[in-house]
């Protein structure tokens, strides 16, 4: 985050230096801008090394030279936040919003909202996020933070609405897709649960997110059918839904439950307990292959994620996708698959990077 801001202002400063020095006043302005930039750069370096007091000292020098510089005040707020001095952080962040803050609005409003949230002022945080999103409608970070605030308020519906805005603005922000899958599970939106949880697992670089996603995919799916008193029965989670969503989700869930009751893996039924990681992986590979086909053509999903799964089917990449996301469950099984299908995995990543992300 900080490097991107520094780059923006470095480019701006470079354009200033390239301008002809028409007057001594212009030269003075360029000199002041350069001095402020150098002090901010030094402060950022101190911050990144965890030397917060030294960073603040540099920002205060810059502030004396240019008291109306929004970037200086933002960096000050950012460092005070890192020091957990929320009052001073809030003061400087609010001051920055009153100045010309083009180029840092997304980071500034995200920070200001976070400060309010951490101070136990969620309504103020949400007001900031709304204002910031009006200014930066293409931001994924502002609606993501708003969703976190709503989750802390136990307002899953509003959290879901805001996380969807974040996802619409980014295909690679793993936190947004992870929480979308989590919230969909809480709300009983089963097509979205599978779609976003699988996608989040694929794009994530964080082991804890991948483990949590795979655990939820496996556990949730197994829970849809229960064995009770030697009888197998469907288990529909008791989740309140309104309007047409209930019918669509019930049909989607019914298709999965029917598969769990009727399909087998050798002599094992899908609803039978799995005794080792190899069986767990076999279960998920089988279930997710059929679930992807359901996700790709359901009427429930109205955003680009559905086209992702349609693309997997069109390009015959479903198997490569499933084995790739399920690798941590049983790496020997994955390794056996990869020996025979290395080209397919390469084709999957090529399609994802060159076609899906470029759409």
HELIX and SHEET records of a PDB file:
HELIX    1   1 UNK A    2  UNK A   18  1                                  17    
HELIX    2   2 UNK A   24  UNK A   48  1                                  25    
HELIX    3   3 UNK A   52  UNK A   65  1                                  14    
HELIX    4   4 UNK A   70  UNK A   82  1                                  13    
HELIX    5   5 UNK A   86  UNK A   97  1                                  12    
HELIX    6   6 UNK A  105  UNK A  118  1                                  14    
HELIX    7   7 UNK A  122  UNK A  135  1                                  14    
HELIX    8   8 UNK A  141  UNK A  152  1                                  12    
HELIX    9   9 UNK A  156  UNK A  168  1                                  13    
HELIX   10  10 UNK A  174  UNK A  187  1                                  14    
HELIX   11  11 UNK A  190  UNK A  203  1                                  14    
HELIX   12  12 UNK A  207  UNK A  223  1                                  17    
HELIX   13  13 UNK A  244  UNK A  262  1                                  19    
HELIX   14  14 UNK A  277  UNK A  297  1                                  21    
HELIX   15  15 UNK A  305  UNK A  314  1                                  10    
HELIX   16  16 UNK A  318  UNK A  326  1                                   9    
HELIX   17  17 UNK A  327  UNK A  329  5                                   3    
HELIX   18  18 UNK A  331  UNK A  351  1                                  21    
HELIX   19  19 UNK A  352  UNK A  356  3                                   5    
SHEET    1   A 2 UNK A 225  UNK A 228  0                                        
SHEET    2   A 2 UNK A 231  UNK A 234 -1                                        
SHEET    1   B 2 UNK A 264  UNK A 265  0                                        
SHEET    2   B 2 UNK A 268  UNK A 269 -1                                        
END                                                                             
